[in-house]
Amino acid sequence: MLNIRSFSLGPLQTNAYLLTGEDASKGIIIDPGMNPGALIRAIQDMEIEAILLTHAHFDHIGGVDEIRKLKNCPVYLHALEGDWLDSPKLNGSLMWPNVSPPISTAPAEYDLDEGQTLELIGHSFRVYHTPGHSPGSVSFLCGNDLFSGDVLFRLGVGRTDLPGGRERDLFDSIKGKLYKMPDDVTVYPGHGPRTRIGFERTNNPYVS
C-alpha cells in the first residue's frame, strides 16, 4: 500500500508529497518546495530513495538542495528542464524577489521521459510527459494515485503565461492523457486539495 503525506510549503502553499511503502523507513519525495522545515523534520530518521520533480519552477524545487545534501538522494527531472535547477532565471525565482530568493542547485541526476517506469519504495511509478504549464512538466501514476504537479487542479488547471507555457499543450496533456485514466484515479496536485479524474472530467470548467 502506498502511504501519502502532504505538506503545504512556502508562500505559494506548494504541495510536497512524502510517499512510503511497506517499509516506513524508506520514502520518496515529490516536489520539495520552499521553506521545507516540516518536511525535513518528518524525514529525519528515514532513507530517501529519490526526489521526483513534476517540473522545475522555484516553488516546487526550493527544498531540493537542502534535502539532497542531507539525504544524499538523487533527483529526477524531465530533460527539457534539465538546465532549470541551476538557473534562477529559468526556474522563475528571479521573477518574484518578494516571494523567493534566487534558487540554484546542481542538475538532476536522472532524466524523466514519457512512458518510463520507476521502481521505488516497492512500487512502480509511471511517468507521463504532460507539458503546457511548463515544457518539461510530468505526472506520476502509482496504482490509482496520480501526482499531477501544476497541470490539473481541483476545478482548475495550471497557468500557461510563464516562460515555456502553452495553453494548447496543457489541454492536450489533460484531455489526451489524464482524462483517459479511470474515473476513480485520485489526483494529488501541486496546489490545493486532491480530486478525482472522473470528477474533473465532468465538472472542471476549463477542460471538458
C-alpha positions as CSV (number, residue, x, y, z in Angstrom):
1,M,0.0,0.0,0.0
2,L,1.2,3.5,-0.8
3,N,1.2,5.9,2.1
4,I,0.9,9.6,1.2
5,R,1.7,12.5,3.4
6,S,1.1,16.0,2.1
7,F,3.0,19.2,3.2
8,S,1.9,22.7,2.1
9,L,5.2,24.6,1.8
10,G,6.3,28.1,1.3
11,P,4.5,31.3,0.4
12,L,2.7,29.8,-2.6
13,Q,1.5,26.8,-0.5
14,T,3.0,24.2,-2.8
15,N,2.1,20.6,-2.1
16,A,5.1,18.4,-1.3
17,Y,4.4,14.7,-1.0
18,L,6.2,12.2,1.1
19,L,5.5,8.6,0.0
20,T,6.3,5.4,1.8
21,G,5.5,1.8,1.0
22,E,5.5,-1.3,3.3
23,D,8.8,-0.2,4.8
24,A,8.1,3.1,6.5
25,S,11.8,3.8,7.0
26,K,12.2,4.4,3.2
27,G,10.5,7.1,1.2
28,I,10.5,9.3,-1.8
29,I,9.6,13.0,-2.1
30,I,7.6,14.6,-4.9
31,D,8.3,18.4,-5.3
32,P,10.0,19.6,-2.1
33,G,9.0,23.2,-2.1
34,M,10.2,26.3,-0.3
35,N,10.6,26.5,3.5
36,P,10.8,22.7,3.8
37,G,11.3,22.6,7.6
38,A,8.2,20.5,8.3
39,L,9.1,18.0,5.6
40,I,12.7,17.8,6.8
41,R,11.6,17.0,10.3
42,A,9.3,14.2,9.0
43,I,12.2,12.5,7.2
44,Q,14.8,12.9,9.9
45,D,15.1,9.1,10.6
46,M,14.2,8.0,7.0
47,E,16.2,6.9,4.0
48,I,15.0,8.9,1.0
49,E,15.4,6.9,-2.2
50,A,14.7,9.8,-4.6
51,I,13.3,13.3,-5.2
52,L,10.9,13.3,-8.1
53,L,10.1,16.7,-9.7
54,T,6.9,17.3,-11.7
55,H,8.6,20.4,-13.0
56,A,11.3,22.9,-12.0
57,H,9.5,26.1,-11.1
58,F,11.0,27.7,-8.0
59,D,8.1,27.0,-5.6
60,H,8.5,23.2,-6.3
61,I,12.3,23.0,-6.0
62,G,13.0,25.2,-3.1
63,G,13.9,22.3,-0.8
64,V,15.8,20.2,-3.3
65,D,19.3,21.4,-2.4
66,E,18.9,21.0,1.4
67,I,17.2,17.6,1.2
68,R,19.6,16.2,-1.5
69,K,22.6,17.1,0.6
70,L,21.0,15.9,3.9
71,K,19.9,12.5,2.5
72,N,22.4,12.0,-0.4
73,C,19.5,11.1,-2.7
74,P,19.2,11.5,-6.5
75,V,16.8,14.0,-8.2
76,Y,14.7,13.1,-11.3
77,L,13.5,15.8,-13.7
78,H,12.4,15.9,-17.4
79,A,15.3,16.7,-19.7
80,L,13.5,19.7,-21.2
81,E,14.0,21.4,-17.9
82,G,17.5,20.0,-17.2
83,D,19.1,23.4,-17.0
84,W,16.4,25.0,-14.8
85,L,17.7,23.8,-11.4
86,D,20.8,25.9,-11.5
87,S,19.3,28.9,-13.3
88,P,17.2,31.3,-11.2
89,K,16.1,33.0,-14.4
90,L,14.7,29.8,-15.9
91,N,13.2,28.4,-12.7
92,G,11.4,31.7,-12.1
93,S,12.9,32.6,-8.7
94,L,14.3,35.9,-10.2
95,M,10.8,37.0,-11.3
96,W,9.4,37.3,-7.8
97,P,12.1,38.6,-5.5
98,N,9.5,39.5,-2.8
99,V,8.5,35.8,-2.8
100,S,11.7,33.9,-3.2
101,P,15.5,34.4,-3.1
102,P,17.3,33.3,-6.3
103,I,17.3,29.5,-6.2
104,S,20.1,27.4,-7.7
105,T,21.1,23.8,-7.2
106,A,23.0,21.2,-9.1
107,P,21.4,19.5,-12.1
108,A,19.2,16.4,-11.7
109,E,21.0,13.0,-11.6
110,Y,18.4,11.4,-13.8
111,D,16.2,12.4,-16.7
112,L,12.5,11.6,-16.9
113,D,10.7,10.7,-20.1
114,E,7.2,9.7,-21.4
115,G,6.4,6.0,-20.7
116,Q,9.2,5.5,-18.2
117,T,8.5,3.3,-15.1
118,L,10.4,4.0,-11.9
119,E,10.7,1.2,-9.3
120,L,10.9,2.9,-5.9
121,I,9.9,2.1,-2.3
122,G,8.4,-1.2,-3.6
123,H,6.1,0.5,-6.0
124,S,6.0,1.3,-9.7
125,F,5.6,4.9,-10.9
126,R,4.6,5.5,-14.5
127,V,5.9,8.8,-16.0
128,Y,3.6,10.8,-18.3
129,H,5.0,13.8,-20.1
130,T,2.3,16.5,-19.6
131,P,3.6,19.8,-20.9
132,G,1.7,23.0,-21.0
133,H,2.3,24.6,-17.7
134,S,6.0,24.2,-18.4
135,P,7.7,22.3,-21.2
136,G,9.1,19.5,-19.0
137,S,6.1,19.0,-16.8
138,V,5.4,15.4,-15.9
139,S,2.8,13.5,-14.0
140,F,3.4,10.3,-12.0
141,L,0.9,7.5,-11.7
142,C,1.2,4.8,-9.0
143,G,-1.7,2.5,-9.0
144,N,-4.7,4.7,-8.7
145,D,-2.8,7.7,-7.4
146,L,-1.8,10.5,-9.8
147,F,0.6,13.3,-8.9
148,S,-0.2,16.0,-11.4
149,G,2.1,18.9,-10.5
150,D,0.7,22.1,-11.8
151,V,-1.1,20.5,-14.8
152,L,-4.5,19.7,-13.3
153,F,-6.1,21.0,-10.1
154,R,-9.4,20.5,-8.4
155,L,-11.7,22.6,-10.7
156,G,-8.7,24.3,-12.2
157,V,-5.7,24.0,-14.5
158,G,-2.1,25.3,-14.4
159,R,-1.3,28.7,-15.7
160,T,0.3,28.9,-19.1
161,D,1.6,32.5,-19.1
162,L,5.0,31.7,-17.7
163,P,8.1,31.1,-19.9
164,G,7.7,27.9,-21.9
165,G,4.0,27.6,-21.1
166,R,1.5,26.8,-23.9
167,E,-2.3,26.6,-23.4
168,R,-2.8,24.2,-26.3
169,D,-0.2,21.8,-24.9
170,L,-1.8,21.9,-21.5
171,F,-5.2,21.0,-22.8
172,D,-3.7,18.2,-25.0
173,S,-2.0,16.8,-21.9
174,I,-5.1,16.8,-19.8
175,K,-7.6,15.6,-22.5
176,G,-5.2,13.3,-24.2
177,K,-3.6,11.6,-21.2
178,L,-5.0,12.4,-17.8
179,Y,-8.7,12.3,-18.8
180,K,-8.2,8.9,-20.3
181,M,-7.4,7.5,-16.9
182,P,-10.2,5.7,-14.9
183,D,-12.7,7.8,-13.0
184,D,-11.5,6.7,-9.6
185,V,-7.9,7.8,-10.1
186,T,-7.1,10.2,-7.2
187,V,-5.3,13.4,-8.3
188,Y,-2.8,14.9,-6.0
189,P,-2.0,18.3,-7.4
190,G,0.8,20.8,-6.9
191,H,-1.5,23.2,-5.1
192,G,-4.8,22.9,-3.4
193,P,-6.9,19.8,-2.4
194,R,-6.9,16.4,-4.1
195,T,-9.6,15.4,-6.5
196,R,-10.5,12.6,-8.9
197,I,-10.3,12.2,-12.6
198,G,-14.0,11.4,-13.1
199,F,-15.0,14.5,-11.1
200,E,-12.7,16.7,-13.1
201,R,-13.7,15.3,-16.5
202,T,-17.4,16.1,-15.6
203,N,-17.0,19.3,-13.7
204,N,-13.8,21.1,-14.5
205,P,-14.8,24.4,-16.2
206,Y,-11.6,24.8,-18.1
207,V,-11.3,21.5,-19.8
208,S,-14.4,19.5,-20.8
